[in-house]
Amino acid sequence: MEGVVAVALHTEVCMTSLPGELLDCITLPQGLNGFPQECKQTEDLTNGHSKCTTILNGLTPGNGIKDNGNLNGNPYLKTVPISALKQNGLLQSLAAGGNQTKTEEVSLEVERAQEEWDALESIQPVLAEDLTPSPLISFNEALQHFQTTDLGDLLKNIQPTIRRTGLAAITHFLFGPPRLHKDLVEERDLVFAIAQCSLDNGQSVHMRVLQTIYRKLTCTRADCPRYGPHWENVGFQGSDPATDLRGTGFLGLMHTLYFVMDPEILPLAREIYKLSQHPVQNFPFCVMSINMTRIALHALREEVLSKECNRRQQVVAVLNDFYVATFLHLYQLWKSQQKTISDSGHVLKEVELFAKKNPKQILKRLEGYLKERRAGIGYRTSPDTLSNPSAGDTGSRAGSQGGKEGKEINFIGVCELPPEMEGDARLI
């Protein structure tokens, strides 16, 4: 049913109040008795001609007042069909303009949405596989990586033995340890080449070694960030473990990896790690481990391990056992004599001298420890190992007492200990 539009007749005005519709422009001259006289021009719906209708005092001349020509009997309103307004050309043009405005608004919204989407595309999504922890790596797998990597440039700079001259060379030749078998030289050189490698963020094997050490010590399943203070929890000195590898290179991490991945010695590693978290006897575990690697490298370079390597026809395995045995010796001494961080310098020096002078004895103690653990017997510390400390150790105990009452000193770094060896041997 077609609706109607009421037109109020007051003054000259262009009435366009209806949404999307247009009332014709109405000229209202002043009529009789103060009532306006309207001349309304509309288009004839049948022939397209326009005509002017005069309304006087609210009435069309020649017509009576009828209900269907007024709204609710109001003499000032005239009904105009909506269909007539829709056919008006000006109405159609304005209606089209309104749609264009809406289109422009929509276009602006689409453009803004596109800009926001483009900004989102620049954000790198986190893939599901990136959230999964990296697989743990064994010592043999990490070693195989270095065995198949070209280390030629590093091999040129290694110093596998001490250069001795004069009387020292003659004495070592006559009374020193035997030389390493020729078929073991390549394996020994590989060890020193690994000790020259730095931690590389671009090598997945390097990152897996680092993550494996952290997860095995902390018993966590998720990987940790490459940098951050969490590395101090496992005994590094700062937020980047690479800064602690200056003296031993990647071999320092390889030995720690061996310590935490060998199922037979993992319990010992966790016992030492637990002691490193002690409120009084604490020490940085990984830095201490790197110092054990440094001692083992010195022993290998000074050829004190050559006899054992020749007997077992292995270099890497002997060096690993010597590293663990030295760590065990330090652990027993540190725990039984209640050493603290202030004693670290003296303890490390004592452990190094003892290990290099008694390589066979220290390896046998490790073997005895593992046998008793397999049998379910708690390892009993031998009295000759931990009793009768040297004068230097007595002084360190005094320093320990003072350290508990006075200020605490920083733990000695890997490269801060002067190497105690003859000739011009030095750290890597």
Summary of the structure (lengths in Angstrom):
residues: 428
radius of gyration: 47.0
end to end distance: 100.1
largest distance: 147.2
contacts: 1183
relative contact order: 0.08
helix: 54%
strand: 7%
